[in-house]
């Protein structure tokens, strides 16, 4: 009888050691509330270069919007009757990623010419699953530089590729590329005419390396077409004169190129001060001996 009671005690101890902690962990996991992930996406097409989707993921944590890093997102091309997986991306430490679309012709397209993409996150132990849809049509910008009556212009024509039609009364921005941020030129709003074309003058005197300027014609954040950008190289800039004085003896050169007069003046000043110190010390010894 005692052995039977001892056996029951051992079984109860084993149950408490191995099973109860597992049950507690399951209850704790069930009680832990997963965080909702927000996905933002923007489509951009650069003519004759690439198309891509910029993706950003955030979550509300401790009443603050926080970037969600290192999560895997899957991109699908969808229609009402079909779905095609395009690939996956992983967000960086800022919660951002970029998915390159190599060929628009590989995507599924509906009867109206829209490409419908879905960005999906399957969820994990910390975050709920989430998805975001983005739709866009294909547009094309044909841009070129022209000169009329000694005035330089950039001309651009906007076209809907699916309908093969020109887009009138649509605003295009014209910028010139700079080192940190593009500089807008022309009017604030450049609307296409009935032929889907704009003609924007380029100001004189804009500096460019070897006199070349890279101009941007942009359909910015359109509801139907996203962002479409065309880049053109033009000889409309003012040649930049490179400053070659860095290797000469100037105040802004490197230390080994210090101007001679500064070296002479500085060394004379140092020798003079030390000479005064030595003279005073010698006189102190003479006073002490006397």
C-alpha positions as a Markdown table, in Angstrom:
| # | Residue | x | y | z |
|---|---|---|---|---|
| 1 | Unk | 0.0 | 0.0 | 0.0 |
| 2 | Unk | 2.8 | 2.3 | 0.9 |
| 3 | Unk | 4.5 | 1.5 | -2.5 |
| 4 | Unk | 1.3 | 2.4 | -4.3 |
| 5 | Unk | 1.0 | 5.7 | -2.5 |
| 6 | Unk | 4.6 | 6.4 | -3.3 |
| 7 | Unk | 4.0 | 5.6 | -6.9 |
| 8 | Unk | 1.1 | 8.1 | -7.0 |
| 9 | Unk | 3.3 | 10.8 | -5.5 |
| 10 | Unk | 6.0 | 10.2 | -8.1 |
| 11 | Unk | 3.5 | 10.5 | -10.9 |
| 12 | Unk | 2.0 | 13.7 | -9.5 |
| 13 | Unk | 5.5 | 15.2 | -9.2 |
| 14 | Unk | 6.3 | 14.3 | -12.8 |
| 15 | Unk | 3.1 | 15.8 | -14.0 |
| 16 | Unk | 3.8 | 19.0 | -12.1 |
| 17 | Unk | 7.3 | 19.2 | -13.5 |
| 18 | Unk | 6.7 | 18.4 | -17.2 |
| 19 | Unk | 3.1 | 19.0 | -18.1 |
| 20 | Unk | 1.9 | 21.9 | -16.0 |
| 21 | Unk | 4.7 | 24.3 | -17.2 |
| 22 | Unk | 3.7 | 23.5 | -20.8 |
| 23 | Unk | 0.1 | 24.2 | -20.1 |
| 24 | Unk | 1.1 | 27.5 | -18.5 |
| 25 | Unk | 3.2 | 28.5 | -21.5 |
| 26 | Unk | 0.2 | 27.7 | -23.8 |
| 27 | Unk | -2.1 | 29.8 | -21.7 |
| 28 | Unk | 0.4 | 32.6 | -21.7 |
| 29 | Unk | 0.9 | 32.4 | -25.4 |
| 30 | Unk | -2.9 | 32.5 | -25.9 |
| 31 | Unk | -3.2 | 35.5 | -23.6 |
| 32 | Unk | -0.4 | 37.4 | -25.3 |
| 33 | Unk | -1.9 | 39.9 | -27.7 |
| 34 | Unk | -0.2 | 40.0 | -31.1 |
| 35 | Unk | 0.6 | 43.4 | -32.6 |
| 36 | Unk | -1.1 | 44.6 | -35.8 |
| 37 | Unk | 1.3 | 45.4 | -38.7 |
| 38 | Unk | 0.6 | 48.3 | -41.1 |
| 39 | Unk | 2.0 | 48.0 | -44.7 |
| 40 | Unk | 2.5 | 51.0 | -47.0 |
| 41 | Unk | 3.4 | 50.6 | -50.6 |
| 42 | Unk | 4.2 | 53.0 | -53.5 |
| 43 | Unk | 4.8 | 52.1 | -57.2 |
| 44 | Unk | 7.4 | 53.8 | -59.3 |
| 45 | Unk | 8.4 | 53.3 | -62.9 |
| 46 | Unk | 11.7 | 54.8 | -64.3 |
| 47 | Unk | 11.5 | 54.8 | -68.1 |
| 48 | Unk | 14.0 | 52.5 | -69.8 |
| 49 | Unk | 15.4 | 51.4 | -66.4 |
| 50 | Unk | 13.2 | 49.6 | -63.9 |
| 51 | Unk | 9.9 | 49.4 | -62.1 |
| 52 | Unk | 9.7 | 48.8 | -58.3 |
| 53 | Unk | 7.5 | 49.0 | -55.3 |
| 54 | Unk | 8.8 | 50.7 | -52.1 |
| 55 | Unk | 7.3 | 49.0 | -49.0 |
| 56 | Unk | 7.3 | 50.3 | -45.5 |
| 57 | Unk | 6.0 | 48.4 | -42.4 |
| 58 | Unk | 5.1 | 49.9 | -39.1 |
| 59 | Unk | 3.3 | 48.9 | -35.9 |
| 60 | Unk | 1.8 | 50.8 | -32.9 |
| 61 | Unk | 4.0 | 49.8 | -29.9 |
| 62 | Unk | 3.7 | 51.6 | -26.6 |
| 63 | Unk | 1.6 | 54.3 | -28.2 |
| 64 | Unk | 4.4 | 55.0 | -30.8 |
| 65 | Unk | 4.7 | 54.2 | -34.5 |
| 66 | Unk | 7.6 | 51.8 | -34.7 |
| 67 | Unk | 9.3 | 50.3 | -37.8 |
| 68 | Unk | 8.9 | 46.6 | -38.1 |
| 69 | Unk | 12.3 | 45.1 | -39.2 |
| 70 | Unk | 13.3 | 41.7 | -40.5 |
| 71 | Unk | 9.9 | 40.4 | -41.5 |
| 72 | Unk | 9.3 | 38.5 | -44.7 |
| 73 | Unk | 6.7 | 39.8 | -47.2 |
| 74 | Unk | 5.4 | 37.9 | -50.2 |
| 75 | Unk | 4.2 | 39.8 | -53.3 |
| 76 | Unk | 1.5 | 38.3 | -55.5 |
| 77 | Unk | 0.0 | 39.4 | -58.8 |
| 78 | Unk | -3.7 | 38.8 | -58.8 |
| 79 | Unk | -6.9 | 38.9 | -60.9 |
| 80 | Unk | -10.4 | 37.7 | -60.0 |
| 81 | Unk | -9.6 | 34.2 | -61.2 |
| 82 | Unk | -5.9 | 33.8 | -60.8 |
| 83 | Unk | -2.9 | 34.5 | -58.5 |
| 84 | Unk | 0.8 | 34.5 | -59.3 |
| 85 | Unk | 3.6 | 34.7 | -56.7 |
| 86 | Unk | 6.2 | 37.2 | -57.8 |
| 87 | Unk | 8.8 | 36.9 | -55.0 |
| 88 | Unk | 9.7 | 37.9 | -51.4 |
| 89 | Unk | 11.5 | 40.7 | -49.7 |
| 90 | Unk | 12.7 | 41.2 | -46.1 |
| 91 | Unk | 12.4 | 44.6 | -44.4 |
| 92 | Unk | 15.6 | 46.3 | -43.2 |
| 93 | Unk | 16.2 | 47.9 | -39.8 |
| 94 | Unk | 14.0 | 50.8 | -40.8 |
| 95 | Unk | 11.1 | 48.5 | -41.8 |
| 96 | Unk | 11.6 | 49.3 | -45.5 |
| 97 | Unk | 12.2 | 47.2 | -48.5 |
| 98 | Unk | 12.1 | 47.5 | -52.3 |
| 99 | Unk | 10.7 | 44.9 | -54.7 |
| 100 | Unk | 12.0 | 45.1 | -58.2 |
| 101 | Unk | 9.6 | 44.3 | -61.0 |
| 102 | Unk | 11.7 | 43.0 | -63.8 |
| 103 | Unk | 9.1 | 42.9 | -66.5 |
| 104 | Unk | 5.5 | 44.3 | -66.4 |
| 105 | Unk | 4.5 | 41.8 | -69.1 |
| 106 | Unk | 5.0 | 39.0 | -66.6 |
| 107 | Unk | 2.3 | 40.4 | -64.3 |
| 108 | Unk | -1.4 | 39.5 | -64.5 |
| 109 | Unk | -3.6 | 42.3 | -65.8 |
| 110 | Unk | -7.4 | 42.7 | -65.6 |
| 111 | Unk | -9.8 | 43.8 | -68.4 |
| 112 | Unk | -9.3 | 47.5 | -67.6 |
| 113 | Unk | -5.5 | 47.3 | -67.9 |
| 114 | Unk | -4.8 | 47.4 | -64.1 |
| 115 | Unk | -2.1 | 45.4 | -62.5 |
| 116 | Unk | -3.3 | 44.3 | -59.0 |
| 117 | Unk | -0.6 | 43.3 | -56.6 |
| 118 | Unk | -1.0 | 42.0 | -53.1 |
| 119 | Unk | 1.7 | 42.3 | -50.4 |
| 120 | Unk | 1.2 | 39.7 | -47.7 |
| 121 | Unk | 2.7 | 39.0 | -44.3 |
| 122 | Unk | 1.8 | 35.6 | -42.8 |
| 123 | Unk | 2.4 | 36.7 | -39.2 |
| 124 | Unk | 4.6 | 35.3 | -36.5 |
| 125 | Unk | 4.7 | 35.0 | -32.7 |
| 126 | Unk | 4.8 | 38.8 | -32.2 |
| 127 | Unk | 2.7 | 40.2 | -35.1 |
| 128 | Unk | -0.6 | 39.4 | -36.7 |
| 129 | Unk | -0.8 | 38.5 | -40.3 |
| 130 | Unk | -1.4 | 41.5 | -42.7 |
| 131 | Unk | -1.8 | 42.3 | -46.3 |
| 132 | Unk | -1.9 | 45.4 | -48.5 |
| 133 | Unk | -3.1 | 45.8 | -52.1 |
| 134 | Unk | -1.8 | 48.1 | -54.7 |
| 135 | Unk | -3.2 | 48.7 | -58.2 |
| 136 | Unk | -1.7 | 50.7 | -61.2 |
| 137 | Unk | -1.8 | 51.0 | -64.9 |
| 138 | Unk | 1.2 | 51.3 | -67.2 |
| 139 | Unk | 2.1 | 54.8 | -68.5 |
| 140 | Unk | 4.9 | 56.0 | -70.6 |
| 141 | Unk | 6.7 | 59.3 | -70.8 |
| 142 | Unk | 8.6 | 60.2 | -73.9 |
| 143 | Unk | 10.9 | 63.1 | -73.1 |
| 144 | Unk | 13.5 | 65.0 | -75.2 |
| 145 | Unk | 15.4 | 68.3 | -75.2 |
| 146 | Unk | 14.8 | 70.9 | -77.9 |
| 147 | Unk | 16.1 | 74.4 | -78.7 |
| 148 | Unk | 13.8 | 77.0 | -80.3 |
| 149 | Unk | 14.9 | 80.6 | -80.9 |
| 150 | Unk | 18.0 | 80.2 | -78.7 |
| 151 | Unk | 15.8 | 79.1 | -75.8 |
| 152 | Unk | 16.3 | 75.6 | -74.4 |
| 153 | Unk | 13.2 | 73.5 | -73.6 |
| 154 | Unk | 12.3 | 70.0 | -72.4 |
| 155 | Unk | 9.4 | 68.4 | -74.2 |
| 156 | Unk | 7.5 | 65.4 | -72.8 |
| 157 | Unk | 4.5 | 63.4 | -73.9 |
| 158 | Unk | 2.5 | 61.2 | -71.6 |
| 159 | Unk | 0.7 | 58.1 | -72.8 |
| 160 | Unk | -1.5 | 55.3 | -71.4 |
| 161 | Unk | 0.1 | 52.1 | -72.7 |
| 162 | Unk | -2.9 | 49.8 | -72.4 |
| 163 | Unk | -5.3 | 52.2 | -74.1 |
| 164 | Unk | -2.6 | 53.5 | -76.5 |
| 165 | Unk | -3.9 | 57.0 | -75.9 |
| 166 | Unk | -2.4 | 60.3 | -75.0 |
| 167 | Unk | -3.2 | 61.8 | -71.5 |
| 168 | Unk | -4.4 | 65.4 | -71.6 |
| 169 | Unk | -4.8 | 67.8 | -68.6 |
| 170 | Unk | -2.4 | 65.8 | -66.5 |
| 171 | Unk | 0.2 | 67.5 | -64.3 |
| 172 | Unk | 3.9 | 66.7 | -64.9 |
| 173 | Unk | 6.8 | 68.0 | -62.8 |
| 174 | Unk | 10.2 | 68.9 | -64.3 |
| 175 | Unk | 13.3 | 68.8 | -62.1 |
| 176 | Unk | 17.0 | 69.0 | -62.6 |
| 177 | Unk | 19.1 | 66.5 | -60.7 |
| 178 | Unk | 21.3 | 67.9 | -57.9 |
| 179 | Unk | 23.6 | 66.3 | -55.5 |
| 180 | Unk | 21.2 | 66.0 | -52.5 |
| 181 | Unk | 17.8 | 66.9 | -53.9 |
| 182 | Unk | 16.3 | 67.6 | -57.3 |
| 183 | Unk | 15.6 | 71.3 | -58.1 |
| 184 | Unk | 12.2 | 72.1 | -59.7 |
| 185 | Unk | 12.2 | 74.2 | -62.8 |
| 186 | Unk | 9.4 | 75.7 | -64.9 |
| 187 | Unk | 5.9 | 76.3 | -63.5 |
| 188 | Unk | 4.6 | 74.7 | -60.4 |
| 189 | Unk | 2.0 | 72.8 | -62.4 |
| 190 | Unk | 2.8 | 71.8 | -66.0 |
| 191 | Unk | -0.4 | 70.4 | -67.5 |
| 192 | Unk | -0.3 | 68.4 | -70.7 |
| 193 | Unk | -2.2 | 69.8 | -73.7 |
| 194 | Unk | -4.7 | 67.9 | -75.9 |
| 195 | Unk | -1.7 | 66.0 | -77.4 |
| 196 | Unk | -0.5 | 64.9 | -74.0 |
| 197 | Unk | 2.5 | 67.1 | -74.3 |
| 198 | Unk | 4.3 | 69.8 | -72.2 |
| 199 | Unk | 7.0 | 72.2 | -73.2 |
| 200 | Unk | 9.0 | 73.7 | -70.3 |
| 201 | Unk | 11.9 | 76.2 | -70.7 |
| 202 | Unk | 15.2 | 75.4 | -69.0 |
| 203 | Unk | 16.8 | 78.4 | -67.2 |
| 204 | Unk | 20.3 | 79.4 | -68.2 |
| 205 | Unk | 23.2 | 79.3 | -65.9 |
| 206 | Unk | 22.4 | 76.1 | -64.0 |
| 207 | Unk | 25.8 | 74.5 | -63.3 |
| 208 | Unk | 26.5 | 71.0 | -64.6 |
| 209 | Unk | 29.6 | 68.8 | -64.9 |
| 210 | Unk | 31.0 | 69.4 | -68.4 |
| 211 | Unk | 27.9 | 71.5 | -69.1 |
| 212 | Unk | 25.5 | 68.5 | -68.9 |
| 213 | Unk | 22.3 | 68.5 | -66.9 |
| 214 | Unk | 20.1 | 65.5 | -66.1 |
| 215 | Unk | 16.5 | 66.5 | -66.3 |
| 216 | Unk | 13.6 | 64.6 | -64.7 |
| 217 | Unk | 10.0 | 64.6 | -66.0 |
| 218 | Unk | 7.8 | 63.1 | -63.4 |
| 219 | Unk | 4.1 | 62.0 | -63.2 |
| 220 | Unk | 4.0 | 62.1 | -59.4 |
| 221 | Unk | 1.9 | 59.8 | -57.3 |
| 222 | Unk | -1.0 | 59.3 | -59.7 |
| 223 | Unk | -4.0 | 57.4 | -58.5 |
| 224 | Unk | -4.1 | 55.3 | -61.7 |
| 225 | Unk | -0.4 | 55.1 | -62.7 |
| 226 | Unk | 1.6 | 55.6 | -59.5 |
| 227 | Unk | 4.9 | 57.5 | -60.1 |
| 228 | Unk | 6.4 | 57.5 | -63.5 |
| 229 | Unk | 9.8 | 59.2 | -64.2 |
| 230 | Unk | 11.8 | 59.9 | -67.4 |
| 231 | Unk | 15.4 | 61.0 | -67.3 |
| 232 | Unk | 17.1 | 62.8 | -70.1 |
| 233 | Unk | 20.7 | 64.1 | -70.4 |
| 234 | Unk | 21.0 | 67.6 | -71.9 |
| 235 | Unk | 23.9 | 70.0 | -72.7 |
| 236 | Unk | 22.0 | 73.0 | -71.2 |
| 237 | Unk | 24.1 | 73.5 | -68.2 |
| 238 | Unk | 26.9 | 75.9 | -67.4 |
| 239 | Unk | 30.2 | 74.1 | -67.3 |
| 240 | Unk | 31.6 | 73.7 | -63.8 |
| 241 | Unk | 35.1 | 75.1 | -63.4 |
| 242 | Unk | 36.9 | 72.6 | -61.1 |
| 243 | Unk | 39.0 | 74.2 | -58.3 |
| 244 | Unk | 42.5 | 72.7 | -58.6 |
| 245 | Unk | 44.0 | 74.9 | -55.9 |
| 246 | Unk | 43.8 | 72.1 | -53.3 |
| 247 | Unk | 47.3 | 70.8 | -54.3 |
| 248 | Unk | 48.7 | 74.3 | -54.1 |
| 249 | Unk | 49.9 | 76.1 | -51.0 |
| 250 | Unk | 46.7 | 77.7 | -49.8 |
| 251 | Unk | 44.9 | 78.1 | -46.4 |
| 252 | Unk | 42.4 | 75.3 | -47.4 |
| 253 | Unk | 45.0 | 72.8 | -48.6 |
| 254 | Unk | 46.3 | 69.9 | -46.6 |
| 255 | Unk | 48.9 | 70.4 | -43.8 |
| 256 | Unk | 51.9 | 69.6 | -46.0 |
| 257 | Unk | 50.8 | 72.4 | -48.3 |
| 258 | Unk | 50.8 | 75.2 | -45.7 |
| 259 | Unk | 51.8 | 78.6 | -47.3 |
| 260 | Unk | 55.5 | 79.5 | -46.8 |
| 261 | Unk | 54.8 | 82.9 | -45.2 |
| 262 | Unk | 52.6 | 81.2 | -42.5 |
| 263 | Unk | 55.4 | 78.7 | -41.8 |
| 264 | Unk | 58.0 | 81.5 | -41.5 |
| 265 | Unk | 55.8 | 83.7 | -39.3 |
| 266 | Unk | 54.8 | 80.9 | -37.0 |
| 267 | Unk | 58.3 | 79.6 | -36.5 |
| 268 | Unk | 59.7 | 83.1 | -35.9 |
| 269 | Unk | 57.0 | 83.7 | -33.3 |
| 270 | Unk | 57.9 | 80.4 | -31.6 |
| 271 | Unk | 61.6 | 81.1 | -31.6 |
| 272 | Unk | 61.0 | 84.6 | -30.2 |
| 273 | Unk | 58.9 | 83.4 | -27.3 |
| 274 | Unk | 61.4 | 80.7 | -26.4 |
| 275 | Unk | 64.2 | 83.2 | -26.7 |
| 276 | Unk | 62.5 | 85.5 | -24.2 |
| 277 | Unk | 62.0 | 82.5 | -21.8 |
| 278 | Unk | 65.7 | 81.5 | -22.1 |
| 279 | Unk | 66.8 | 85.1 | -21.6 |
| 280 | Unk | 64.7 | 85.4 | -18.4 |
| 281 | Unk | 66.0 | 82.1 | -17.1 |
| 282 | Unk | 69.6 | 83.2 | -17.7 |
| 283 | Unk | 69.1 | 86.5 | -15.9 |
| 284 | Unk | 67.5 | 84.7 | -12.9 |
| 285 | Unk | 70.6 | 82.5 | -12.5 |
| 286 | Unk | 72.8 | 85.7 | -12.7 |
| 287 | Unk | 70.7 | 87.4 | -10.0 |
| 288 | Unk | 70.9 | 84.3 | -7.8 |
| 289 | Unk | 74.7 | 84.2 | -8.1 |
| 290 | Unk | 75.1 | 87.8 | -7.4 |
